[in-house]
Amino acid sequence: GYRLPFLILVGQQGTGKTYRLQKTPHAKYINNAASIVGLYAAVYRCRGAGNDEPDMPVVLDDVGDLLTLLGAPSFFKALGSDQPDKRIGWEKQNLWLASQGIPTSYTTNSRVALIFNDLPKVGRDLQSVFDRAKVVIFTPSAQEVHNYVSTWFDPEHADIVDFIGANLDKIFEPSARWYKDALREKRLGNHWKQWLCGVWYDEHPELAIVGEIRRNSNIF
């Protein structure tokens, strides 16, 4: 079947986007600590062993700063091409690449995914990169994040899941961090329910008020 060659996924932290792409079978996952020449080498090493073996997919997480580096637009335009075999080149002399036995050009059929927490500022050069990709803005609701966390959160602490589930209308930016932070407070022996409500109110007090009105009236 059809395999998407180039994906750009944008969504806030704590919604499970990174975890899901990390689980891509046989993929090379690279977090923010990378350079363009380093990526050039990493993609080369993802090539299959033979003609019948596809090259490994490449998942690049939190790479907003990387896109601003010299040579980044050209590299990602080549890597994000929809051609079956994409030609990648690094024509500048580089002693490290030479020492690693990596040639100045090669072909790859690796699929690539870029993950961002925020949509980066897109100038003319980067626009041509984004034009080659399937761009997905990932904005799950608080209920959807809650359902996702419920599938893996420790059943021993179901009281946290139940309490947050009963207060989803107080959450402005849904995130798995609320569950993890509440568990931390619980293990510290603190009043974690009170702590959660305090944080929610401090961040967006109007939502706590609206939630209270909804629970005590038939207006909505």
N, C-alpha and C positions, 0 to 999 in steps of 0.2 A: 504494500500500500504506500500511499504518499507519505513522505517524511519531511516535516517542515525544516528547511535548511537554516533559517536564521530567525531567532526569536528574541525580542526585547521585552522583558517583564518589569513593570514598574509597580511598586506597592509598598506601603509602610511596613516597618519592622513589626515582628511578632504575629504575622498572619500566616506563617507556614510556607511562604513561597520558596524560600531557600531550602528548607527541609525536603520539600517535594522534588525539586530539581536535583538535589544532592542524591536522590534515590534513582536517578536515571541510570538504567543498567549499563555498566561498563563505561561510564563517562569519566572524563577528567575534570575534576572540580578545582578551580583556582580562586582563592580569595584575594582581597584587594592588594596584597603585597606582591606586585608584579611590575615589570617594565615591558615595553614593546618588544625589545630584543629577547627578553625572557619568554614572552608569549610566542614569539616566532619559533623559538626552540621547543617550547612545550607542545605546540601544535605539530611540529615535525615528529616528535616522539610519540604522538598519538596515531601515527599511520599504522595501518594493518600489516600483518606479516606477509600477506600474499594478495594476489589479484582478487580472490574470492572473499577476502575478509575486509569488511568496511572499516574505515578509520574511526577512532573513538570520538563520540560527541564531546564538545568542550563547553563547560559551564563556567562563566566568569561572573563572580559575585562582587557587588559594591565597587564597581570600576569607574565611577564618575570622574575621579581625578585622572584616571588613566587616559580618558578620551581627550584630555587637554594637552597631552604630550606631543612633541614634534613627531610626525610620521604616523600618529594613531589613526586619523581618518583614512589614509591610504591603506593601512594594514587591515582595518576592519571592513573597508569596502571590498577588498580582495577576499577576505575570509567569509564575508557575508554574501558573496555572489551566489546566484541561483544555478550556476553551471554545475554539472555533475562532478567535474574535476576542476578545482580552483587552483590557479597558479599563484603562489605566494613567493615574494622575492625580498631579499635583503642584500642589496648590491653594495652597501657601504662596507668597507673593510672592518672586520671585527675579529680581533685575535681570540676572544673567548669562544665565539662560534666555531672558528677554525680548529681550536683545541678540542672541541667536542665532536668534531667530525660532521658538523651540520653544514650543508651546502648553501650557496647564496640564493638558491631558488629550489622549489619543490612543488609538487601538486598534492592536494588533499581533498577528500570528500567529507571531512568532518562537519557535522552540523554544529552550530554554535548558538548559545543562549547567553544574553547579558542580563544581569539582575541589578535593578536600581531601587533604592528606597525612595528617592525623589526623582522626578523627571529633570534631567540635566538641561542647562541652557543650550539650545541647539542653534548654532550658527550655520553659515552656508556649507562649510565643509562637513559638519556632522549631520546636516540634513540629508546629504547624499547617503550617509550610513543608515540613517533611520528609514529612508525610502526603500532600502533593500530588505528590511525586516518586517516581520509580523509583530506589531507593537500591541501589547496587552496591558491595560491599566487595571491592576488587581485591587479592587476595593470591596472586600467582603463586609457584610453587615456584622454587627455584634453577635447576632444569633448564629450566623454561619461560623464565625470564629469559635463560639461557644460549643457548637456541635463538633467541630474539629478537635478542640482540646479534650472534649469528653471521650474521644476515642483512645487517648493515650495517657491521660492524667491518672496518677496513682489512685485506685479505688479506695485505698485506705483514707484518703482525704477527700472523699466525695462531698463532705460538708462545704468545702470551698467551692466546688463546681456548682452545687445546688444554690449556695448563697449568691454567687455571681450571676447565675442563671435567672435568679429572681430579681436582679437589679440591672438588667441589661439596658434599661432606659436611662441609666445614669452614666453610661459609658459613651464618651464622645469619639474616641479613637480605639476601636476594638483591638485587643492585642493579647497574645498568650502570656505576656509579662505580668498581667494582673494576677493570674493564677499562680505563677511562679513566685511573685513578690508576696502574695498572701501566704503561700506555704512557708516562705522564709520567716515571715512575722510569726506564724503559728509555731514554728520550731523554736523561735526565740522566746516563746512564752508571752508574746504580746497580744493585745486585743486586736486580732487581725481584721475582724469585721468592722470595728470602729475605725481602724486605720484605713481600710479600703474606702469607706464612705467619706472620710476626711479628705483623702487624696482626690477622689472624684469631684467632691464639692469644690475644692480649691482650684482644680483645673477648669471646671465649667459649672459654676454654681447654678446657672439657669436651668441646666438639664436635671439636676436633682429636684428643683422646685416643680418643673413640668412633670417629672415622674411621679412626684407625690400627689399632684393634682389629678393625674390620670387614674391613680389607684383609689382615690377617694371621691370620685365623681363619675357621672355618666355622660360627661360632655364629649369625650373622645370615644 
